[in-house]
Structure formats: structure tokens, C-alpha cells
């Protein structure tokens, strides 16, 4: 079971990292929607950073939770249209 947790944590870390690279703010950043997109990206990045720290401490449960929450911020933003994201592939649920 521990090996499954480590594998899943690593997979979700990669997913969040790739999603951060792929998500582009779709509104001017000086508008409320653009500001919301920047806030969502900042939250996702913070969760990625937190997850890496948890992983370094061998706390894979909290690392996985952090990576999952971070991805949720991006995925929600993609669904409401504040990010331009790839429509194909595994990064976002569209």
C-alpha cells in the first residue's frame, strides 16, 4: 500500500506541475476575471510548493492532498473559463 501512495503522490505532483505550465490566463490581468485567474494560479503554485515540502518530509498523505487541491484550483478555473487550457489530454476535466 505504501508504494501505491508514493506512486500516486508522484503522479499528482507531475500532473499539477504540467497543468500549471499549460494553464494560461485568458483575461486581461487588470480585470476582475484576470485577477481571479492570477489568484487561482498563485494558490495552485502554493499547493505545489507545500506538497513538495511534505514529500521531502516523507509525509505522502499531505503531499498528495496538496497536489490534489492545487490541481483543483486550476481545473475549476479552466471550467469557468479564466484559463486557456488544452482540451485534449489528461491535464484537465473539460
Biopython code that builds the backbone (N, CA, C, O; Angstrom):
import numpy as np
from Bio.PDB.StructureBuilder import StructureBuilder

atoms = [
    (1, "UNK", "N", (0.816, -1.193, 0.000)),
    (1, "UNK", "CA", (0.000, 0.000, 0.000)),
    (1, "UNK", "C", (0.864, 1.263, 0.000)),
    (1, "UNK", "O", (0.529, 2.218, -0.701)),
    (2, "UNK", "N", (1.943, 1.303, 0.746)),
    (2, "UNK", "CA", (2.797, 2.490, 0.800)),
    (2, "UNK", "C", (3.369, 2.822, -0.574)),
    (2, "UNK", "O", (3.473, 3.994, -0.935)),
    (3, "UNK", "N", (3.741, 1.800, -1.343)),
    (3, "UNK", "CA", (4.276, 2.036, -2.678)),
    (3, "UNK", "C", (3.223, 2.678, -3.572)),
    (3, "UNK", "O", (3.554, 3.531, -4.395)),
    (4, "UNK", "N", (1.957, 2.281, -3.425)),
    (4, "UNK", "CA", (0.878, 2.890, -4.200)),
    (4, "UNK", "C", (0.724, 4.362, -3.853)),
    (4, "UNK", "O", (0.495, 5.185, -4.740)),
    (5, "UNK", "N", (0.845, 4.702, -2.584)),
    (5, "UNK", "CA", (0.725, 6.091, -2.152)),
    (5, "UNK", "C", (1.865, 6.931, -2.724)),
    (5, "UNK", "O", (1.642, 8.053, -3.180)),
    (6, "UNK", "N", (3.061, 6.402, -2.702)),
    (6, "UNK", "CA", (4.211, 7.125, -3.249)),
    (6, "UNK", "C", (4.031, 7.334, -4.746)),
    (6, "UNK", "O", (4.255, 8.435, -5.248)),
    (7, "UNK", "N", (3.631, 6.295, -5.461)),
    (7, "UNK", "CA", (3.427, 6.409, -6.915)),
    (7, "UNK", "C", (2.348, 7.424, -7.227)),
    (7, "UNK", "O", (2.523, 8.259, -8.115)),
    (8, "UNK", "N", (1.244, 7.368, -6.521)),
    (8, "UNK", "CA", (0.139, 8.295, -6.775)),
    (8, "UNK", "C", (0.549, 9.726, -6.443)),
    (8, "UNK", "O", (0.194, 10.653, -7.171)),
    (9, "UNK", "N", (1.282, 9.915, -5.367)),
    (9, "UNK", "CA", (1.761, 11.248, -4.999)),
    (9, "UNK", "C", (2.663, 11.813, -6.085)),
    (9, "UNK", "O", (2.521, 12.973, -6.473)),
    (10, "UNK", "N", (3.583, 11.007, -6.572)),
    (10, "UNK", "CA", (4.473, 11.452, -7.643)),
    (10, "UNK", "C", (3.700, 11.786, -8.913)),
    (10, "UNK", "O", (4.004, 12.764, -9.595)),
    (11, "UNK", "N", (2.700, 10.969, -9.223)),
    (11, "UNK", "CA", (1.878, 11.205, -10.419)),
    (11, "UNK", "C", (1.108, 12.514, -10.300)),
    (11, "UNK", "O", (1.043, 13.279, -11.262)),
    (12, "UNK", "N", (0.526, 12.782, -9.140)),
    (12, "UNK", "CA", (-0.246, 14.013, -8.958)),
    (12, "UNK", "C", (0.667, 15.242, -8.921)),
    (12, "UNK", "O", (0.259, 16.326, -9.340)),
    (13, "UNK", "N", (1.873, 15.086, -8.432)),
    (13, "UNK", "CA", (2.827, 16.194, -8.480)),
    (13, "UNK", "C", (3.124, 16.557, -9.937)),
    (13, "UNK", "O", (3.116, 17.731, -10.306)),
    (14, "UNK", "N", (3.384, 15.545, -10.753)),
    (14, "UNK", "CA", (3.646, 15.796, -12.180)),
    (14, "UNK", "C", (2.431, 16.428, -12.851)),
    (14, "UNK", "O", (2.570, 17.355, -13.649)),
    (15, "UNK", "N", (1.239, 15.926, -12.527)),
    (15, "UNK", "CA", (0.011, 16.454, -13.123)),
    (15, "UNK", "C", (-0.151, 17.935, -12.796)),
    (15, "UNK", "O", (-0.437, 18.738, -13.683)),
    (16, "UNK", "N", (0.030, 18.296, -11.539)),
    (16, "UNK", "CA", (-0.116, 19.699, -11.148)),
    (16, "UNK", "C", (0.948, 20.564, -11.818)),
    (16, "UNK", "O", (0.647, 21.654, -12.306)),
    (17, "UNK", "N", (2.165, 20.091, -11.842)),
    (17, "UNK", "CA", (3.242, 20.853, -12.464)),
    (17, "UNK", "C", (2.969, 21.086, -13.956)),
    (17, "UNK", "O", (3.146, 22.196, -14.457)),
    (18, "UNK", "N", (2.543, 20.048, -14.651)),
    (18, "UNK", "CA", (2.231, 20.169, -16.075)),
    (18, "UNK", "C", (1.023, 21.075, -16.294)),
    (18, "UNK", "O", (1.002, 21.867, -17.236)),
    (19, "UNK", "N", (0.030, 20.963, -15.436)),
    (19, "UNK", "CA", (-1.167, 21.794, -15.569)),
    (19, "UNK", "C", (-0.825, 23.270, -15.349)),
    (19, "UNK", "O", (-1.346, 24.140, -16.047)),
    (20, "UNK", "N", (0.048, 23.550, -14.380)),
    (20, "UNK", "CA", (0.480, 24.932, -14.167)),
    (20, "UNK", "C", (1.174, 25.481, -15.409)),
    (20, "UNK", "O", (0.956, 26.632, -15.788)),
    (21, "UNK", "N", (1.995, 24.670, -16.034)),
    (21, "UNK", "CA", (2.684, 25.104, -17.250)),
    (21, "UNK", "C", (1.711, 25.340, -18.403)),
    (21, "UNK", "O", (1.932, 26.219, -19.235)),
    (22, "UNK", "N", (0.645, 24.563, -18.451)),
    (22, "UNK", "CA", (-0.284, 24.619, -19.582)),
    (22, "UNK", "C", (-1.372, 25.687, -19.439)),
    (22, "UNK", "O", (-1.871, 26.192, -20.444)),
    (23, "UNK", "N", (-1.741, 26.034, -18.214)),
    (23, "UNK", "CA", (-2.855, 26.962, -17.990)),
    (23, "UNK", "C", (-2.399, 28.400, -18.222)),
    (23, "UNK", "O", (-1.499, 28.898, -17.546)),
    (24, "UNK", "N", (-3.035, 29.051, -19.186)),
    (24, "UNK", "CA", (-2.721, 30.444, -19.495)),
    (24, "UNK", "C", (-3.917, 31.312, -19.129)),
    (24, "UNK", "O", (-5.060, 30.983, -19.446)),
    (25, "UNK", "N", (-3.641, 32.409, -18.469)),
    (25, "UNK", "CA", (-4.701, 33.343, -18.089)),
    (25, "UNK", "C", (-5.360, 33.857, -19.365)),
    (25, "UNK", "O", (-4.679, 34.306, -20.287)),
    (26, "UNK", "N", (-6.691, 33.787, -19.411)),
    (26, "UNK", "CA", (-7.399, 34.145, -20.637)),
    (26, "UNK", "C", (-7.996, 35.546, -20.616)),
    (26, "UNK", "O", (-8.515, 36.005, -21.634)),
    (27, "UNK", "N", (-7.935, 36.223, -19.494)),
    (27, "UNK", "CA", (-8.487, 37.579, -19.393)),
    (27, "UNK", "C", (-7.366, 38.549, -19.057)),
    (27, "UNK", "O", (-6.364, 38.162, -18.456)),
    (28, "UNK", "N", (-7.532, 39.805, -19.441)),
    (28, "UNK", "CA", (-6.519, 40.789, -19.043)),
    (28, "UNK", "C", (-6.358, 40.788, -17.525)),
    (28, "UNK", "O", (-7.343, 40.755, -16.788)),
    (29, "UNK", "N", (-5.123, 40.825, -17.073)),
    (29, "UNK", "CA", (-4.866, 40.678, -15.643)),
    (29, "UNK", "C", (-5.291, 41.895, -14.826)),
    (29, "UNK", "O", (-5.276, 41.849, -13.596)),
    (30, "UNK", "N", (-5.671, 42.986, -15.499)),
    (30, "UNK", "CA", (-6.151, 44.164, -14.770)),
    (30, "UNK", "C", (-7.678, 44.199, -14.694)),
    (30, "UNK", "O", (-8.271, 45.240, -14.410)),
    (31, "UNK", "N", (-8.304, 43.054, -14.949)),
    (31, "UNK", "CA", (-9.763, 42.932, -14.820)),
    (31, "UNK", "C", (-10.063, 41.971, -13.671)),
    (31, "UNK", "O", (-9.192, 41.201, -13.265)),
    (32, "UNK", "N", (-11.285, 42.011, -13.146)),
    (32, "UNK", "CA", (-11.622, 41.069, -12.063)),
    (32, "UNK", "C", (-11.405, 39.598, -12.443)),
    (32, "UNK", "O", (-10.932, 38.814, -11.620)),
    (33, "UNK", "N", (-11.741, 39.223, -13.665)),
    (33, "UNK", "CA", (-11.548, 37.827, -14.073)),
    (33, "UNK", "C", (-10.058, 37.491, -14.194)),
    (33, "UNK", "O", (-9.634, 36.396, -13.823)),
    (34, "UNK", "N", (-9.283, 38.415, -14.704)),
    (34, "UNK", "CA", (-7.842, 38.201, -14.794)),
    (34, "UNK", "C", (-7.205, 38.113, -13.419)),
    (34, "UNK", "O", (-6.315, 37.295, -13.187)),
    (35, "UNK", "N", (-7.670, 38.967, -12.501)),
    (35, "UNK", "CA", (-7.160, 38.907, -11.129)),
    (35, "UNK", "C", (-7.528, 37.582, -10.472)),
    (35, "UNK", "O", (-6.726, 37.008, -9.735)),
    (36, "UNK", "N", (-8.748, 37.093, -10.740)),
    (36, "UNK", "CA", (-9.164, 35.800, -10.194)),
    (36, "UNK", "C", (-8.274, 34.685, -10.738)),
    (36, "UNK", "O", (-7.896, 33.773, -10.002)),
    (37, "UNK", "N", (-7.941, 34.757, -12.021)),
    (37, "UNK", "CA", (-7.070, 33.747, -12.618)),
    (37, "UNK", "C", (-5.690, 33.771, -11.964)),
    (37, "UNK", "O", (-5.121, 32.721, -11.666)),
    (38, "UNK", "N", (-5.160, 34.962, -11.744)),
    (38, "UNK", "CA", (-3.848, 35.063, -11.084)),
    (38, "UNK", "C", (-3.903, 34.507, -9.669)),
    (38, "UNK", "O", (-2.965, 33.850, -9.217)),
    (39, "UNK", "N", (-5.003, 34.771, -8.969)),
    (39, "UNK", "CA", (-5.165, 34.214, -7.619)),
    (39, "UNK", "C", (-5.209, 32.690, -7.656)),
    (39, "UNK", "O", (-4.594, 32.032, -6.817)),
    (40, "UNK", "N", (-5.931, 32.124, -8.622)),
    (40, "UNK", "CA", (-6.015, 30.662, -8.746)),
    (40, "UNK", "C", (-4.649, 30.063, -9.055)),
    (40, "UNK", "O", (-4.281, 29.029, -8.497)),
    (41, "UNK", "N", (-3.899, 30.710, -9.941)),
    (41, "UNK", "CA", (-2.547, 30.222, -10.257)),
    (41, "UNK", "C", (-1.656, 30.283, -9.015)),
    (41, "UNK", "O", (-0.883, 29.363, -8.748)),
    (42, "UNK", "N", (-1.774, 31.379, -8.261)),
    (42, "UNK", "CA", (-0.963, 31.519, -7.049)),
    (42, "UNK", "C", (-1.301, 30.424, -6.034)),
    (42, "UNK", "O", (-0.406, 29.861, -5.405)),
    (43, "UNK", "N", (-2.586, 30.125, -5.878)),
    (43, "UNK", "CA", (-2.986, 29.057, -4.962)),
    (43, "UNK", "C", (-2.435, 27.716, -5.435)),
    (43, "UNK", "O", (-1.912, 26.942, -4.633)),
    (44, "UNK", "N", (-2.548, 27.440, -6.724)),
    (44, "UNK", "CA", (-2.046, 26.175, -7.263)),
    (44, "UNK", "C", (-0.540, 26.060, -7.056)),
    (44, "UNK", "O", (-0.043, 25.003, -6.668)),
    (45, "UNK", "N", (0.179, 27.139, -7.312)),
    (45, "UNK", "CA", (1.632, 27.121, -7.113)),
    (45, "UNK", "C", (1.978, 26.914, -5.641)),
    (45, "UNK", "O", (2.909, 26.177, -5.318)),
    (46, "UNK", "N", (1.236, 27.559, -4.756)),
    (46, "UNK", "CA", (1.478, 27.398, -3.319)),
    (46, "UNK", "C", (1.254, 25.957, -2.878)),
    (46, "UNK", "O", (2.028, 25.415, -2.090)),
    (47, "UNK", "N", (0.186, 25.336, -3.393)),
    (47, "UNK", "CA", (-0.068, 23.937, -3.053)),
    (47, "UNK", "C", (1.014, 23.028, -3.623)),
    (47, "UNK", "O", (1.380, 22.038, -2.990)),
    (48, "UNK", "N", (1.529, 23.344, -4.805)),
    (48, "UNK", "CA", (2.630, 22.557, -5.360)),
    (48, "UNK", "C", (3.857, 22.674, -4.457)),
    (48, "UNK", "O", (4.501, 21.673, -4.143)),
    (49, "UNK", "N", (4.174, 23.887, -4.046)),
    (49, "UNK", "CA", (5.325, 24.094, -3.168)),
    (49, "UNK", "C", (5.133, 23.382, -1.826)),
    (49, "UNK", "O", (6.049, 22.731, -1.324)),
    (50, "UNK", "N", (3.934, 23.511, -1.254)),
    (50, "UNK", "CA", (3.652, 22.833, 0.022)),
    (50, "UNK", "C", (3.789, 21.323, -0.127)),
    (50, "UNK", "O", (4.381, 20.657, 0.722)),
    (51, "UNK", "N", (3.237, 20.791, -1.214)),
    (51, "UNK", "CA", (3.309, 19.353, -1.441)),
    (51, "UNK", "C", (4.742, 18.861, -1.540)),
    (51, "UNK", "O", (5.071, 17.785, -1.042)),
    (52, "UNK", "N", (5.590, 19.645, -2.181)),
    (52, "UNK", "CA", (7.000, 19.262, -2.284)),
    (52, "UNK", "C", (7.650, 19.213, -0.904)),
    (52, "UNK", "O", (8.447, 18.318, -0.622)),
    (53, "UNK", "N", (7.315, 20.166, -0.054)),
    (53, "UNK", "CA", (7.862, 20.158, 1.304)),
    (53, "UNK", "C", (7.378, 18.942, 2.090)),
    (53, "UNK", "O", (8.155, 18.288, 2.785)),
    (54, "UNK", "N", (6.075, 18.649, 1.968)),
    (54, "UNK", "CA", (5.548, 17.461, 2.651)),
    (54, "UNK", "C", (6.245, 16.203, 2.151)),
    (54, "UNK", "O", (6.589, 15.320, 2.936)),
    (55, "UNK", "N", (6.451, 16.127, 0.842)),
    (55, "UNK", "CA", (7.090, 14.952, 0.264)),
    (55, "UNK", "C", (8.525, 14.808, 0.759)),
    (55, "UNK", "O", (8.973, 13.698, 1.045)),
    (56, "UNK", "N", (9.247, 15.918, 0.861)),
    (56, "UNK", "CA", (10.615, 15.879, 1.384)),
    (56, "UNK", "C", (10.651, 15.338, 2.815)),
    (56, "UNK", "O", (11.635, 14.729, 3.234)),
    (57, "UNK", "N", (9.562, 15.568, 3.560)),
    (57, "UNK", "CA", (9.462, 15.079, 4.943)),
    (57, "UNK", "C", (8.829, 13.686, 5.015)),
    (57, "UNK", "O", (8.477, 13.218, 6.098)),
    (58, "UNK", "N", (8.685, 13.024, 3.862)),
    (58, "UNK", "CA", (8.062, 11.698, 3.759)),
    (58, "UNK", "C", (6.625, 11.687, 4.270)),
    (58, "UNK", "O", (6.145, 10.659, 4.747)),
    (59, "UNK", "N", (5.945, 12.812, 4.173)),
    (59, "UNK", "CA", (4.531, 12.923, 4.533)),
    (59, "UNK", "C", (3.722, 12.873, 3.241)),
    (59, "UNK", "O", (3.253, 13.894, 2.738)),
    (60, "UNK", "N", (3.573, 11.659, 2.719)),
    (60, "UNK", "CA", (2.962, 11.488, 1.401)),
    (60, "UNK", "C", (1.453, 11.735, 1.409)),
    (60, "UNK", "O", (0.891, 12.119, 0.383)),
    (61, "UNK", "N", (0.804, 11.526, 2.524)),
    (61, "UNK", "CA", (-0.639, 11.789, 2.595)),
    (61, "UNK", "C", (-0.906, 13.276, 2.394)),
    (61, "UNK", "O", (-1.744, 13.651, 1.574)),
    (62, "UNK", "N", (-0.197, 14.128, 3.137)),
    (62, "UNK", "CA", (-0.407, 15.564, 2.990)),
    (62, "UNK", "C", (0.149, 16.095, 1.670)),
    (62, "UNK", "O", (-0.384, 17.059, 1.120)),
    (63, "UNK", "N", (1.201, 15.485, 1.163)),
    (63, "UNK", "CA", (1.729, 15.881, -0.148)),
    (63, "UNK", "C", (0.686, 15.616, -1.225)),
    (63, "UNK", "O", (0.420, 16.473, -2.068)),
    (64, "UNK", "N", (0.098, 14.422, -1.192)),
    (64, "UNK", "CA", (-0.933, 14.083, -2.181)),
    (64, "UNK", "C", (-2.128, 15.028, -2.068)),
    (64, "UNK", "O", (-2.662, 15.484, -3.079)),
    (65, "UNK", "N", (-2.542, 15.316, -0.851)),
    (65, "UNK", "CA", (-3.657, 16.246, -0.659)),
    (65, "UNK", "C", (-3.314, 17.621, -1.233)),
    (65, "UNK", "O", (-4.147, 18.238, -1.897)),
    (66, "UNK", "N", (-2.117, 18.096, -0.987)),
    (66, "UNK", "CA", (-1.703, 19.407, -1.508)),
    (66, "UNK", "C", (-1.707, 19.431, -3.031)),
    (66, "UNK", "O", (-2.225, 20.366, -3.643)),
    (67, "UNK", "N", (-1.131, 18.404, -3.637)),
    (67, "UNK", "CA", (-1.106, 18.361, -5.103)),
    (67, "UNK", "C", (-2.529, 18.294, -5.673)),
    (67, "UNK", "O", (-2.822, 18.912, -6.696)),
    (68, "UNK", "N", (-3.389, 17.555, -5.016)),
    (68, "UNK", "CA", (-4.778, 17.427, -5.476)),
    (68, "UNK", "C", (-5.520, 18.751, -5.359)),
    (68, "UNK", "O", (-6.223, 19.153, -6.286)),
    (69, "UNK", "N", (-5.369, 19.429, -4.228)),
    (69, "UNK", "CA", (-6.022, 20.729, -4.046)),
    (69, "UNK", "C", (-5.504, 21.742, -5.061)),
    (69, "UNK", "O", (-6.280, 22.512, -5.627)),
    (70, "UNK", "N", (-4.205, 21.741, -5.286)),
    (70, "UNK", "CA", (-3.636, 22.665, -6.259)),
    (70, "UNK", "C", (-4.206, 22.456, -7.640)),
    (70, "UNK", "O", (-4.534, 23.413, -8.342)),
    (71, "UNK", "N", (-4.322, 21.199, -8.026)),
    (71, "UNK", "CA", (-4.886, 20.911, -9.343)),
    (71, "UNK", "C", (-6.353, 21.319, -9.406)),
    (71, "UNK", "O", (-6.826, 21.773, -10.448)),
    (72, "UNK", "N", (-7.070, 21.162, -8.307)),
    (72, "UNK", "CA", (-8.491, 21.541, -8.278)),
    (72, "UNK", "C", (-8.662, 23.034, -8.555)),
    (72, "UNK", "O", (-9.611, 23.426, -9.234)),
    (73, "UNK", "N", (-7.767, 23.868, -8.043)),
    (73, "UNK", "CA", (-7.848, 25.305, -8.321)),
    (73, "UNK", "C", (-7.737, 25.567, -9.823)),
    (73, "UNK", "O", (-8.498, 26.359, -10.379)),
    (74, "UNK", "N", (-6.798, 24.905, -10.466)),
    (74, "UNK", "CA", (-6.619, 25.106, -11.908)),
    (74, "UNK", "C", (-7.773, 24.525, -12.704)),
    (74, "UNK", "O", (-8.258, 25.144, -13.651)),
    (75, "UNK", "N", (-8.207, 23.346, -12.321)),
    (75, "UNK", "CA", (-9.286, 22.689, -13.051)),
    (75, "UNK", "C", (-10.576, 23.504, -12.951)),
    (75, "UNK", "O", (-11.302, 23.640, -13.936)),
    (76, "UNK", "N", (-10.860, 24.041, -11.777)),
    (76, "UNK", "CA", (-12.057, 24.878, -11.613)),
    (76, "UNK", "C", (-11.936, 26.137, -12.467)),
    (76, "UNK", "O", (-12.897, 26.547, -13.117)),
    (77, "UNK", "N", (-10.763, 26.742, -12.462)),
    (77, "UNK", "CA", (-10.553, 27.930, -13.290)),
    (77, "UNK", "C", (-10.717, 27.641, -14.769)),
    (77, "UNK", "O", (-11.255, 28.464, -15.510)),
    (78, "UNK", "N", (-10.259, 26.482, -15.199)),
    (78, "UNK", "CA", (-10.428, 26.093, -16.607)),
    (78, "UNK", "C", (-11.907, 25.916, -16.939)),
    (78, "UNK", "O", (-12.359, 26.316, -18.012)),
    (79, "UNK", "N", (-12.646, 25.326, -16.033)),
    (79, "UNK", "CA", (-14.079, 25.092, -16.271)),
    (79, "UNK", "C", (-14.878, 26.380, -16.375)),
    (79, "UNK", "O", (-15.835, 26.459, -17.145)),
    (80, "UNK", "N", (-14.486, 27.403, -15.595)),
    (80, "UNK", "CA", (-15.241, 28.657, -15.663)),
    (80, "UNK", "C", (-14.675, 29.619, -16.700)),
    (80, "UNK", "O", (-15.210, 30.711, -16.893)),
    (81, "UNK", "N", (-13.605, 29.221, -17.362)),
    (81, "UNK", "CA", (-13.101, 29.979, -18.496)),
    (81, "UNK", "C", (-12.073, 31.051, -18.200)),
    (81, "UNK", "O", (-11.835, 31.913, -19.046)),
    (82, "UNK", "N", (-11.455, 31.028, -17.026)),
    (82, "UNK", "CA", (-10.441, 32.045, -16.755)),
    (82, "UNK", "C", (-9.044, 31.596, -17.187)),
    (82, "UNK", "O", (-8.084, 32.364, -17.113)),
    (83, "UNK", "N", (-8.944, 30.340, -17.641)),
    (83, "UNK", "CA", (-7.699, 29.831, -18.200)),
    (83, "UNK", "C", (-7.960, 29.256, -19.583)),
    (83, "UNK", "O", (-8.991, 28.628, -19.827)),
    (84, "UNK", "N", (-7.014, 29.479, -20.477)),
    (84, "UNK", "CA", (-6.970, 28.743, -21.732)),
    (84, "UNK", "C", (-6.126, 27.505, -21.453)),
    (84, "UNK", "O", (-4.979, 27.601, -21.015)),
    (85, "UNK", "N", (-6.718, 26.340, -21.717)),
    (85, "UNK", "CA", (-6.031, 25.080, -21.441)),
    (85, "UNK", "C", (-6.224, 24.132, -22.616)),
    (85, "UNK", "O", (-7.147, 24.303, -23.412)),
    (86, "UNK", "N", (-5.356, 23.134, -22.723)),
    (86, "UNK", "CA", (-5.557, 22.125, -23.773)),
    (86, "UNK", "C", (-6.872, 21.382, -23.535)),
    (86, "UNK", "O", (-7.178, 20.989, -22.410)),
    (87, "UNK", "N", (-7.633, 21.197, -24.590)),
    (87, "UNK", "CA", (-8.911, 20.481, -24.489)),
    (87, "UNK", "C", (-8.729, 18.969, -24.586)),
    (87, "UNK", "O", (-9.594, 18.200, -24.167)),
    (88, "UNK", "N", (-7.613, 18.564, -25.134)),
    (88, "UNK", "CA", (-7.308, 17.144, -25.265)),
    (88, "UNK", "C", (-6.284, 16.766, -24.204)),
    (88, "UNK", "O", (-5.538, 17.614, -23.713)),
    (89, "UNK", "N", (-6.257, 15.502, -23.862)),
    (89, "UNK", "CA", (-5.232, 15.021, -22.956)),
    (89, "UNK", "C", (-5.748, 14.801, -21.541)),
    (89, "UNK", "O", (-6.954, 14.773, -21.295)),
    (90, "UNK", "N", (-4.817, 14.647, -20.630)),
    (90, "UNK", "CA", (-5.114, 14.225, -19.277)),
    (90, "UNK", "C", (-5.038, 15.340, -18.224)),
    (90, "UNK", "O", (-5.279, 15.083, -17.044)),
    (91, "UNK", "N", (-4.711, 16.557, -18.628)),
    (91, "UNK", "CA", (-4.453, 17.593, -17.643)),
    (91, "UNK", "C", (-5.696, 18.199, -17.007)),
    (91, "UNK", "O", (-5.670, 18.581, -15.837)),
    (92, "UNK", "N", (-6.773, 18.290, -17.760)),
    (92, "UNK", "CA", (-7.969, 18.970, -17.267)),
    (92, "UNK", "C", (-9.216, 18.156, -17.592)),
    (92, "UNK", "O", (-9.256, 17.433, -18.588)),
    (93, "UNK", "N", (-10.234, 18.281, -16.739)),
    (93, "UNK", "CA", (-11.502, 17.609, -16.971)),
    (93, "UNK", "C", (-12.468, 18.603, -17.585)),
    (93, "UNK", "O", (-13.062, 19.419, -16.880)),
    (94, "UNK", "N", (-12.622, 18.536, -18.870)),
    (94, "UNK", "CA", (-13.468, 19.517, -19.557)),
    (94, "UNK", "C", (-14.748, 18.897, -20.039)),
    (94, "UNK", "O", (-15.578, 19.581, -20.638)),
]
sb = StructureBuilder()
sb.init_structure("model")
sb.init_model(0)
sb.init_chain("A")
sb.init_seg("    ")
for serial, (resi, resn, name, xyz) in enumerate(atoms, 1):
    if name == "N":
        sb.init_residue(resn, " ", resi, " ")
    sb.init_atom(name, np.array(xyz, "f"), 0.0, 1.0, " ", f" {name:<3s}", serial, name[0])
structure = sb.get_structure()
